[in-house]
Every structure is written in C-alpha cells, then in structure tokens.
Amino acid sequence: MVGKVVCVTGASGYIASWIVKLLLERGYTVKGTVRNLNDPSKVAHLRALEGADERLHLSEANLVEEGSFDSVVDGCEGVFHTASPVFLSVSNPQIELLDPAVKGTINVLRSCKKVSSIKRVVITSSMASVMFNYNPLNPDVVADETWFSDPVFCEEKKEWYALSKTLAEKAAWKFAEENGLDLVTLHPGYVIGPLLQPTLNLTSEGIVNFIKEGKQLLAGGVYRYVDVRDVALAHILALENSSANGRYLLVGRVAYSFEAADILNRIFPSLNLPPNTRENRPASPPFQVSKARAENLGINFIPLEVAIWVAYLTQLRGGRPDRLLDLMARSRSRSAS
C-alpha cells in the first residue's frame, strides 16, 4: 500500500495509535488529527513511530466544528474515524457525549462527501451500539451484527455512552445511504492490550484499579474482551478488502471478571491479588458474540490469556515487564501530592 494516503481522526487515542502504527508499517501516508498539537502526551508517541518522520502528518481538528476536517481528508483514499469521547460518568450527556459523537461523525462524513478520491470510510463504533437493548441474554444466545442497541433502553438505564455510540452509528448509516458513501462500522468490546500512548486509557485503568485496590474491573462482572491489535488490524482490513461491508463485531471472548483475575493471579502471583472466593461460578459465559464476520475479514483473535499478559506485564516500548507497576507508582505519587 506504499503511496496511498489515508486519514485517522483522533489519532492519539488508544485504538487509533495502533491503527496509525500498522498503517505506517504497511507503507501508507497517514494524515492524523488531534485536538492539541502542543500536548506531548498526545503526539510524542505518534511521532516516535517508525516511518512517522516521512509519512505521518498531524493537524488539529475539532469534532463539533463544521468543515474542520475538510483539509485533512482532502486527497485521501480512505478515512478512519475513531475520534469520539469515552466517558462512563458525565454531568451533561448532551454536551459531553452526544453532541461530539453524533455531530462529530456527521462533520467528518460531510467532509468526506466533498472528496472524490475517498473510496471508503471506516468508523470505530462499539459493542455499546449493539448490546444495550431488551433482548434476553442466556448461554444459548449469540449476539451478531443484526443486533442494535435501543435508544429508549439506553435513556431509561442512563447509559449515555451507549446512547452516544448508538445515535452516532444510526446517523452515520443514514448519511452514507443518502450520499452514496461506502461505509463500514467496527464494534469492539472491552479493548485491552499494550499501550502506545504514555497515559492509561479507561479500559487499562480498570485492570490497574483491580490490582491496586482489589476492585472488580467494572460493575456487572461480564466483559466482551478484544485485543487492541486485533481491533487495529480489523480497521485496516476493512479498508483494504474490497468486499468488506456493513458492521463487524470485534469480541475475542466473553468472560466473567473473575476469569481475568484468575489469569492475572496465575501469570503474576507476586502481585498478591485478592483471591476470588465467589462460590458456584458459572460453567459457561452468559452469552456469546459471533466471530464469523470478523474471522471472514481475516481476524484470528488473540487469546485472552495472551492479551492480558502482553497488555499488563510487558510494554512494546522497550519490552519493560515493570511498565504497569511504574504507571501504578506514578498514580500513587500523584494521589499523595
């Protein structure tokens, strides 16, 4: 793919950073957007990637400013729209989540509509736009790409992040159909794996909190795990595979939180994690998520055990096995100061 030009919005994010890395490795020229070019925590790790000096061009863009993406998508063959706020707790859902997600998506698509060279737009959606509905869940259920979250359900449950992803996806498909854009949406679950950015993202922080304080990863206890490297690769395959279309769910394994804790206890016993004493552990997950379309796209999901090991016990930058403990120590130091 040497010489091809693509755009990645929200390039400094957890998933987006990996998309940029893999794109550069494949010879693409990447035009990435960030909110602040002067923030080293947002751009330094991108500029340090192999090939970045020659083929990575970063610029600022604002999700809610119409036309903000016009210049950055100009001349591109593909656009990866990953930029969207991720908050589980907000005081003003409309301003903090819904407007940036929905208006931001439409702003990007409006810019893409103006560029005849763009062959496909790939949007990073979420399992949050799939699973939040009234569908019953039991071990015999297999969620697939025909599932959609219900906005009414999301509002009733005050699941504002899920609502933002649901409304943004709905708006994206409507715009694409009305304007003849070739669109693919990807729906990752709880993303784990190695960090490229210097700060903890939300999902990595969940593991750190468990290790530091013995907290369960999040309330609910059931997770749809996927490795960030699988998610990034799926984005690129969704662009490169001419037959790719529609929605793709990206979940390597549905597992209870105690299963992840057991894995951490086995591979890093020196952390002295509190043992999980839950009795009558279920023998099977409460539901399954179909892998068929993702596997047809070319994804061979990394096992959960490997994803957790690589994510939290090693770090790609230098292969440091103490990286997680360093992050924890700095977090404690900030709390104490």
JORACOR-V305944 format. One record per residue. N is the residue number from 1. RES is the residue in three letters. PSI is psi in degrees with one decimal (NA if undefined). BURIAL is I if it has 16 or more other ideal C-beta (glycine too) atoms within 10 Angstrom, else O. Layout:
((N,RES,PSI,BURIAL) (N,RES,PSI,BURIAL))
//
This chain:
((1,MET,21.6,O) (2,VAL,130.4,O) (3,GLY,-17.7,O) (4,LYS,140.7,I) (5,VAL,129.8,I) (6,VAL,163.1,I) (7,CYS,141.7,I) (8,VAL,112.8,I) (9,THR,149.4,I) (10,GLY,42.5,I) (11,ALA,-20.2,I) (12,SER,-7.3,I) (13,GLY,171.3,I) (14,TYR,-56.9,I) (15,ILE,-45.0,I) (16,ALA,-38.0,I) (17,SER,-39.9,I) (18,TRP,-36.0,I) (19,ILE,-45.7,I) (20,VAL,-44.7,I) (21,LYS,-49.1,I) (22,LEU,-36.0,I) (23,LEU,-45.2,I) (24,LEU,-39.9,I) (25,GLU,-28.1,O) (26,ARG,2.6,O) (27,GLY,4.2,O) (28,TYR,154.5,I) (29,THR,128.5,I) (30,VAL,127.0,I) (31,LYS,110.6,I) (32,GLY,146.7,I) (33,THR,144.0,I) (34,VAL,166.7,I) (35,ARG,-30.9,O) (36,ASN,108.1,O) (37,LEU,-17.4,O) (38,ASN,5.5,O) (39,ASP,106.6,O) (40,PRO,-30.8,O) (41,SER,-16.4,O) (42,LYS,-21.9,I) (43,VAL,-23.2,I) (44,ALA,-41.9,O) (45,HIS,-26.8,I) (46,LEU,-43.4,I) (47,ARG,-17.5,O) (48,ALA,-8.2,O) (49,LEU,147.7,I) (50,GLU,128.7,O) (51,GLY,-7.3,I) (52,ALA,-37.9,I) (53,ASP,-37.8,O) (54,GLU,-32.6,O) (55,ARG,14.5,I) (56,LEU,124.0,I) (57,HIS,113.9,O) (58,LEU,144.1,I) (59,SER,162.9,O) (60,GLU,145.0,O) (61,ALA,149.6,I) (62,ASN,122.4,O) (63,LEU,-40.5,I) (64,VAL,7.8,O) (65,GLU,112.1,O) (66,GLU,133.9,O) (67,GLY,-3.0,O) (68,SER,-22.7,I) (69,PHE,3.3,I) (70,ASP,-51.0,O) (71,SER,-32.5,O) (72,VAL,-29.9,I) (73,VAL,-12.9,I) (74,ASP,128.4,O) (75,GLY,1.4,O) (76,CYS,153.8,I) (77,GLU,-25.9,I) (78,GLY,151.0,I) (79,VAL,129.5,I) (80,PHE,112.2,I) (81,HIS,102.6,I) (82,THR,-17.3,I) (83,ALA,120.1,I) (84,SER,138.9,I) (85,PRO,144.4,I) (86,VAL,99.5,I) (87,PHE,136.1,O) (88,LEU,-16.5,O) (89,SER,123.1,O) (90,VAL,154.1,I) (91,SER,-28.3,O) (92,ASN,89.8,O) (93,PRO,-37.8,I) (94,GLN,-48.0,O) (95,ILE,-40.6,O) (96,GLU,-29.8,I) (97,LEU,-54.4,I) (98,LEU,-49.3,I) (99,ASP,-49.6,I) (100,PRO,-37.7,I) (101,ALA,-51.1,I) (102,VAL,-53.7,I) (103,LYS,-37.5,I) (104,GLY,-43.0,I) (105,THR,-45.4,I) (106,ILE,-37.5,I) (107,ASN,-42.9,I) (108,VAL,-44.6,I) (109,LEU,-35.5,I) (110,ARG,-41.4,I) (111,SER,-40.4,I) (112,CYS,-35.6,I) (113,LYS,-29.5,I) (114,LYS,-9.8,O) (115,VAL,111.4,I) (116,SER,-20.4,O) (117,SER,-17.5,O) (118,ILE,121.7,I) (119,LYS,-27.7,O) (120,ARG,146.1,I) (121,VAL,129.3,I) (122,VAL,121.3,I) (123,ILE,132.9,I) (124,THR,101.8,I) (125,SER,-137.1,I) (126,SER,158.1,I) (127,MET,-14.6,I) (128,ALA,-23.7,I) (129,SER,11.4,I) (130,VAL,-44.4,I) (131,MET,-12.4,I) (132,PHE,87.3,I) (133,ASN,-173.1,I) (134,TYR,6.7,O) (135,ASN,133.3,O) (136,PRO,146.3,O) (137,LEU,127.2,O) (138,ASN,170.2,O) (139,PRO,-18.8,O) (140,ASP,-8.4,O) (141,VAL,136.1,O) (142,VAL,108.4,O) (143,ALA,139.0,I) (144,ASP,-169.1,O) (145,GLU,-8.2,I) (146,THR,-8.3,O) (147,TRP,140.1,I) (148,PHE,143.2,I) (149,SER,151.1,I) (150,ASP,118.6,I) (151,PRO,-35.8,I) (152,VAL,-44.4,O) (153,PHE,-45.5,I) (154,CYS,-42.7,I) (155,GLU,-42.2,O) (156,GLU,-40.3,O) (157,LYS,-1.3,O) (158,LYS,38.3,O) (159,GLU,79.7,I) (160,TRP,-36.3,I) (161,TYR,-45.9,I) (162,ALA,-40.0,I) (163,LEU,-41.4,I) (164,SER,-42.6,I) (165,LYS,-35.0,I) (166,THR,-48.2,I) (167,LEU,-36.6,I) (168,ALA,-42.1,I) (169,GLU,-44.1,I) (170,LYS,-43.4,I) (171,ALA,-37.3,I) (172,ALA,-45.7,I) (173,TRP,-38.1,I) (174,LYS,-46.3,O) (175,PHE,-43.2,I) (176,ALA,-42.8,I) (177,GLU,-37.7,O) (178,GLU,-22.0,O) (179,ASN,9.0,O) (180,GLY,28.8,O) (181,LEU,138.9,I) (182,ASP,111.0,I) (183,LEU,140.4,I) (184,VAL,136.0,I) (185,THR,138.5,I) (186,LEU,142.4,I) (187,HIS,79.5,I) (188,PRO,152.8,I) (189,GLY,-134.7,I) (190,TYR,104.3,I) (191,VAL,124.9,I) (192,ILE,171.9,I) (193,GLY,-179.1,I) (194,PRO,146.4,I) (195,LEU,139.2,I) (196,LEU,-34.8,I) (197,GLN,158.1,I) (198,PRO,-5.3,O) (199,THR,154.5,O) (200,LEU,134.3,I) (201,ASN,176.8,I) (202,LEU,-46.2,O) (203,THR,-38.7,I) (204,SER,-35.7,I) (205,GLU,-30.4,O) (206,GLY,-41.4,I) (207,ILE,-42.6,I) (208,VAL,-43.3,I) (209,ASN,-36.8,I) (210,PHE,-44.6,I) (211,ILE,-40.8,I) (212,LYS,-40.2,O) (213,GLU,0.9,O) (214,GLY,14.1,O) (215,LYS,147.6,O) (216,GLN,157.0,I) (217,LEU,-47.0,I) (218,LEU,161.6,I) (219,ALA,142.5,O) (220,GLY,-43.4,O) (221,GLY,1.0,O) (222,VAL,132.5,I) (223,TYR,145.5,I) (224,ARG,85.0,I) (225,TYR,144.6,I) (226,VAL,143.3,I) (227,ASP,138.5,I) (228,VAL,-30.7,I) (229,ARG,-34.3,I) (230,ASP,-39.7,I) (231,VAL,-46.0,I) (232,ALA,-44.2,I) (233,LEU,-39.2,I) (234,ALA,-37.6,I) (235,HIS,-46.2,I) (236,ILE,-40.5,I) (237,LEU,-33.1,I) (238,ALA,-26.7,I) (239,LEU,-44.1,I) (240,GLU,-29.7,O) (241,ASN,110.2,O) (242,SER,-24.4,O) (243,SER,-4.1,O) (244,ALA,141.3,I) (245,ASN,156.7,O) (246,GLY,-141.3,O) (247,ARG,149.0,I) (248,TYR,120.6,I) (249,LEU,136.3,I) (250,LEU,88.4,I) (251,VAL,117.2,I) (252,GLY,-35.8,I) (253,ARG,134.9,I) (254,VAL,124.8,I) (255,ALA,153.4,I) (256,TYR,155.0,I) (257,SER,-32.1,I) (258,PHE,-23.6,I) (259,GLU,-40.6,I) (260,ALA,-39.7,I) (261,ALA,-40.9,I) (262,ASP,-40.3,I) (263,ILE,-45.9,I) (264,LEU,-39.9,I) (265,ASN,-38.8,I) (266,ARG,-42.8,O) (267,ILE,-15.2,O) (268,PHE,66.1,I) (269,PRO,-22.1,O) (270,SER,-13.9,O) (271,LEU,-18.6,I) (272,ASN,48.9,O) (273,LEU,145.1,O) (274,PRO,132.5,O) (275,PRO,144.7,O) (276,ASN,117.3,O) (277,THR,14.2,O) (278,ARG,127.6,O) (279,GLU,159.2,O) (280,ASN,50.1,O) (281,ARG,136.0,O) (282,PRO,143.7,O) (283,ALA,-18.5,O) (284,SER,156.5,O) (285,PRO,158.4,I) (286,PRO,-17.0,O) (287,PHE,174.2,I) (288,GLN,160.4,I) (289,VAL,128.6,I) (290,SER,135.2,O) (291,LYS,-2.2,I) (292,ALA,-51.0,O) (293,ARG,-38.2,I) (294,ALA,-42.2,I) (295,GLU,-36.4,O) (296,ASN,-28.1,O) (297,LEU,-22.3,I) (298,GLY,11.5,O) (299,ILE,124.0,I) (300,ASN,97.7,O) (301,PHE,134.0,I) (302,ILE,132.0,I) (303,PRO,150.0,O) (304,LEU,-41.2,I) (305,GLU,-41.3,O) (306,VAL,-42.9,O) (307,ALA,-44.9,I) (308,ILE,-43.1,I) (309,TRP,-51.7,I) (310,VAL,-36.7,I) (311,ALA,-44.8,I) (312,TYR,-6.5,I) (313,LEU,-9.4,I) (314,THR,164.3,I) (315,GLN,130.2,I) (316,LEU,-37.4,O) (317,ARG,96.4,O) (318,GLY,-6.2,O) (319,GLY,39.4,O) (320,ARG,118.0,O) (321,PRO,-12.8,O) (322,ASP,12.8,O) (323,ARG,-44.6,I) (324,LEU,-42.5,I) (325,LEU,-34.2,I) (326,ASP,-46.6,O) (327,LEU,-40.7,I) (328,MET,-42.6,I) (329,ALA,-42.1,O) (330,ARG,-36.7,O) (331,SER,-42.7,O) (332,ARG,-40.4,O) (333,SER,-42.2,O) (334,ARG,-38.5,O) (335,SER,-33.6,O) (336,ALA,-20.4,O) (337,SER,NA,O))
//
